[in-house]
Amino acid sequence: MALDPKIVRVVDMSSTTETIRALQNGILDAAALTLDEVLLLQHSGTNIRILLVADISNGADAVVFNPKATDVIGIKGARIAFEGKALGAYMAARMLEKMSLAPSDVQLIEAPIDRQERLYVSGEVDGVITFDPIRTKLLTLGARQIFSSRDIPNEILDVVVVRDQALQTDPAAIKHLRDAWEFGRKKLVTLDPAMTVGVTKRTGLSESELRTALKDIAFPNVKESEALILGADQRLAETSLKLWQIMQSYGIAPSGAPTPKISGEVRR
């Protein structure tokens, strides 16, 4: 069923920081976050559970390089722009690990997402750790993709979290949110015309660019989501441990702090 605004109201927030603060203060009951944000929120003492896995990057997050740069210098010594957040640091660490390189072999330059395209075009950086829509735009400009989340399956994902208090006080609304999410997921993966128009307006991608971008993102259904969160192989817990360690090494998470426990909400 479609989302009923009388049951669940969607609120656009101006930043992730604002979203996290609203969750901590009980202004929001649920939110879509990256896994690193969930870990920091858990570490802060906010009682939340993962309701579902919203999407899994299967190539949408990537490291793209100027072909001229790689032809001349290769990867060693390259200047690579990244957003400065945990996701960029994680992608950098996993790329270097896969390529048997050390962090000292490259120069990571913090750059917000809205500056990455300009830095690439001007030649101020040789490569960029980025995601759509910037990834698709840079590839259109001739960038070469050398590493992506496809090389580390099920490690880069977004989740929907819900406050424990909301689960206790209004479980019917949380169930409606999950059902409505699944309704919207089906429309997105089948490229429903109305859904496509809304997404292109929001992202600035053309319809053809959107179709290309969606090929590199998986949108798990409810059962697949539950398997990732609660499955016996503990895939989400393993990824969380790796991510937390990298966040600590980059100073994003406090050194020595134990990995926050990821809790999932069983479907009711």
C-alpha positions, -999 to 999 in steps of 0.1 A, spaced: 0 0 0 11 36 -6 23 57 23 -6 73 42 5 107 55 -21 105 82 -2 75 96 35 83 87 46 118 78 78 122 57 101 150 67 129 164 45 160 173 66 186 197 54 216 176 65 226 143 80 237 161 112 202 175 116 186 141 110 208 124 136 201 152 161 163 149 155 165 112 162 185 117 193 160 142 206 129 122 197 117 147 170 120 119 144 109 84 150 127 68 120 152 78 93 172 65 64 209 65 72 242 50 61 257 23 82 284 45 96 258 70 108 239 42 125 271 31 143 278 66 156 242 70 166 243 37 186 276 48 202 259 80 213 235 60 234 204 64 212 182 33 213 174 24 177 169 -7 157 174 -14 120 140 -18 104 151 -27 69 180 -25 44 170 3 20 195 -4 -7 228 -20 -14 254 -4 -36 265 -28 -63 287 -5 -83 270 29 -75 298 39 -52 331 40 -70 366 52 -75 369 69 -109 401 83 -124 412 105 -152 425 81 -178 454 104 -186 465 104 -149 464 66 -146 484 63 -179 511 86 -166 514 79 -128 492 48 -122 476 47 -87 507 53 -65 511 89 -57 476 98 -70 456 127 -56 421 113 -47 392 134 -36 368 119 -11 339 133 9 358 130 42 331 109 57 333 72 68 319 59 35 347 75 15 373 64 40 359 29 39 360 28 1 396 41 1 407 15 26 391 -14 8 404 -3 -26 439 0 -13 436 -34 5 423 -51 -28 452 -35 -47 478 -44 -21 487 -7 -16 493 12 16 475 44 27 507 63 22 507 53 -15 480 78 -23 471 114 -12 435 116 0 420 151 -3 387 159 15 362 175 -8 324 178 -3 303 161 -30 293 194 -46 330 202 -54 341 168 -67 332 173 -103 349 207 -105 381 193 -89 381 165 -114 375 187 -145 401 212 -134 427 185 -129 433 194 -93 428 157 -84 436 125 -104 407 105 -91 375 108 -70 358 84 -46 321 92 -52 286 80 -59 257 88 -81 247 111 -95 284 124 -96 298 90 -106 276 88 -137 284 124 -147 321 118 -144 319 86 -164 300 105 -191 330 129 -191 353 100 -199 365 90 -164 377 54 -159 362 34 -131 390 14 -113 371 1 -82 335 0 -70 312 -14 -44 307 -43 -68 341 -55 -57 330 -56 -21 294 -70 -23 269 -63 6 294 -39 23 281 -5 12 244 -1 22 218 23 35 193 13 62 161 26 77 163 28 115 135 33 140 136 45 176 128 18 202 103 41 218 83 44 185 83 6 182 68 4 217 42 32 214 31 29 178 39 -5 163 11 -1 137 27 30 122 61 12 120 44 -17 102 27 7 78 61 23 71 76 -10 63 47 -20 40 47 13 23 85 11 17 80 -23 0 52 -8 -21 75 20 -33 104 -4 -38 85 -24 -62 75 7 -82 111 19 -83 126 -14 -95 100 -17 -122 106 20 -132 70 30 -127 65 62 -148 53 84 -120 81 72 -97 107 78 -125 96 114 -130 98 121 -93 133 106 -89 147 123 -120 135 157 -106 151 150 -72 184 138 -85 189 159 -116 196 128 -137 180 122 -171 158 92 -174 185 73 -193 211 82 -166 187 70 -139 182 37 -156 220 32 -159 225 42 -122 198 19 -109 216 -11 -125 243 -6 -99 220 -5 -69 201 -35 -53 169 -28 -34 163 -59 -12 128 -70 -5 116 -76 31 129 -112 33 163 -103 18 166 -74 41 158 -95 72 184 -121 60 211 -94 59 202 -80 93 193 -111 113 208 -140 92 229 -166 107 260 -156 87 260 -122 105 269 -103 73 258 -69 86 276 -74 119 309 -83 101 306 -53 78 299 -31 109 331 -43 126 353 -36 95 337 -2 91 340 8 128 377 -1 127 383 20 96 363 49 112 386 47 142 418 47 121 406 79 103 395 96 136 358 95 127 350 72 156 366 74 191 397 52 194 394 22 216 356 23 217 339 -11 212 319 -17 180 283 -6 187 259 -36 186 236 -36 156 200 -46 165 173 -55 140 136 -54 143 118 -87 135 88 -83 112 54 -85 129 
